[in-house]
């Protein structure tokens, strides 16, 4: 583990970062922080609205601001990040300084199945969501791998199994 006791979850949308994060926080007695939720609370608006009004660049700037604030927090926490947090180069060292970074991954089929009915994912409001997920994952995969200290595939196990694997990797 890094110098911090925090655990940071990165990965594509629909991989289960928030679900795993809540379970992990409960198991370890840590606080749980979802960067998307923090952004929504600070702005008083949901993510699709922020994308509509400020565009992706505006949203990413808000995401970086939240990440910087979390880096100055001394409490032990599990942080679930938005899928695109790795797209901003300044965020990679921030993520790593925040704690042990876990890249949660899943197959394209799993990601499509988990996100196909979700209308709150602005990047998937297109004619071919599967193709969008493939393109997003192809572009971000090297960034997730660069940011992460550990990688966990989530396809073959439920959230509890992912939590067990994270704890095993950290010898907890």
C-alpha positions in Angstrom: 0.0 0.0 0.0 1.1 3.6 -0.6 1.8 6.0 2.3 -1.9 6.6 2.5 -4.4 4.1 3.8 -6.9 5.3 1.1 -8.1 3.0 -1.7 -8.9 4.5 -5.1 -11.0 2.7 -7.7 -10.7 3.6 -11.3 -12.1 1.9 -14.4 -14.7 2.3 -17.1 -18.3 3.2 -16.4 -20.4 0.3 -15.4 -17.6 -1.8 -13.9 -18.9 -1.4 -10.3 -16.6 1.1 -8.7 -19.4 2.6 -6.6 -20.9 -0.7 -5.5 -17.5 -2.2 -4.7 -16.4 1.0 -3.0 -19.4 1.1 -0.7 -18.9 -2.6 0.3 -15.2 -2.1 0.8 -15.7 1.0 2.9 -18.2 -0.8 5.1 -15.9 -3.8 5.5 -12.8 -1.7 6.4 -14.7 1.0 8.4 -13.5 3.7 6.0 -15.6 6.6 4.6 -16.9 6.3 1.1 -16.5 9.0 -1.5 -17.8 9.0 -5.1 -16.3 11.8 -7.1 -19.4 12.1 -9.3 -21.6 12.4 -6.3 -19.3 15.1 -4.8 -19.5 17.1 -8.1 -23.3 16.8 -8.2 -23.5 18.0 -4.6 -21.2 20.9 -5.2 -23.1 22.1 -8.3 -26.6 21.2 -7.4 -26.9 19.5 -10.8 -26.6 16.0 -12.2 -23.8 14.9 -14.4 -25.8 15.0 -17.7 -26.8 18.6 -17.0 -23.2 19.5 -16.3 -22.1 17.9 -19.6 -24.9 19.7 -21.5 -24.0 23.1 -20.1 -20.3 23.0 -19.5 -19.3 20.2 -21.9 -16.9 17.4 -21.1 -14.0 19.9 -20.5 -16.0 21.7 -17.8 -16.9 18.5 -16.1 -13.3 17.2 -16.2 -12.1 20.5 -14.6 -14.6 19.9 -11.8 -13.4 16.3 -11.4 -9.8 17.5 -11.0 -10.8 20.0 -8.4 -12.5 17.3 -6.4 -9.5 15.1 -6.7 -7.2 17.8 -5.4 -9.5 18.4 -2.4 -9.5 14.7 -1.6 -5.7 14.6 -1.6 -5.7 17.1 1.2 -8.2 15.1 3.3 -6.5 13.0 6.0 -9.3 10.6 6.7 -9.2 6.9 5.6 -11.5 6.6 2.6 -12.5 4.5 -0.4 -12.8 6.7 -3.5 -14.8 5.7 -6.5 -13.9 7.8 -9.5 -15.6 8.7 -12.7 -14.6 6.6 -15.6 -12.9 9.5 -17.4 -10.8 10.8 -14.5 -7.7 9.3 -16.0 -8.1 11.3 -19.2 -6.6 14.4 -17.6 -2.8 14.0 -17.3 -2.6 16.0 -14.1 -4.9 13.5 -12.4 -2.6 10.5 -12.7 -0.1 11.6 -10.1 -3.0 12.9 -7.9 -4.7 9.5 -8.0 -1.5 7.7 -7.1 -0.7 10.1 -4.2 -4.3 9.7 -2.9 -3.8 6.0 -2.1 -3.6 2.5 -3.6 -5.2 2.6 -7.0 -7.2 -0.4 -8.2 -8.2 -0.7 -11.9 -11.5 -2.5 -12.0 -12.1 -3.9 -15.5 -14.8 -6.0 -17.2 -15.5 -7.4 -20.6 -17.3 -5.2 -23.2 -20.3 -7.6 -22.9 -20.5 -7.0 -19.1 -20.1 -3.2 -19.5 -22.8 -3.0 -22.1 -25.1 -5.2 -20.0 -24.5 -3.0 -16.9 -25.0 0.3 -18.7 -27.5 -0.3 -21.5 -30.5 1.1 -19.6 -28.8 3.9 -17.8 -29.8 7.3 -19.3 -27.5 9.2 -16.9 -24.3 8.4 -18.8 -23.8 11.2 -21.3 -21.1 9.5 -23.3 -23.4 6.5 -24.0 -26.4 8.6 -25.4 -25.5 7.6 -28.9 -26.8 5.3 -31.6 -24.3 2.5 -30.8 -23.5 2.4 -27.1 -21.4 -0.8 -27.5 -19.2 0.9 -30.0 -18.9 3.9 -27.7 -17.8 1.7 -24.8 -15.3 -0.1 -27.1 -13.8 3.2 -28.2 -13.8 4.7 -24.7 -12.1 1.6 -23.3 -9.5 1.4 -26.1 -8.5 5.0 -25.4 -8.5 4.8 -21.7 -7.1 1.3 -21.1 -3.4 2.4 -21.1 -4.3 5.3 -18.7 -6.1 3.0 -16.3 -3.1 0.7 -16.3 -0.7 3.6 -15.9 -2.6 4.9 -12.9 -3.2 1.6 -11.1 -1.1 -0.2 -8.6 -3.3 -3.3 -9.0 -5.9 -4.6 -11.5 -9.0 -6.7 -10.8 -11.3 -8.3 -13.4 -14.9 -8.1 -12.2 -16.6 -10.4 -14.7 -16.4 -13.7 -12.9 -17.3 -12.5 -9.5 -19.9 -10.3 -7.7 -19.0 -7.2 -5.8 -18.3 -9.1 -2.6 -15.8 -11.3 -4.5 -14.1 -8.1 -5.8 -13.9 -6.7 -2.3 -12.3 -10.0 -1.1 -9.7 -9.9 -3.9 -8.8 -6.2 -3.1 -8.4 -7.1 0.6 -6.2 -10.1 -0.3 -4.0 -8.0 -2.6 -3.5 -5.5 0.3 -3.0 -8.2 2.9 -6.1 -7.0 4.8 
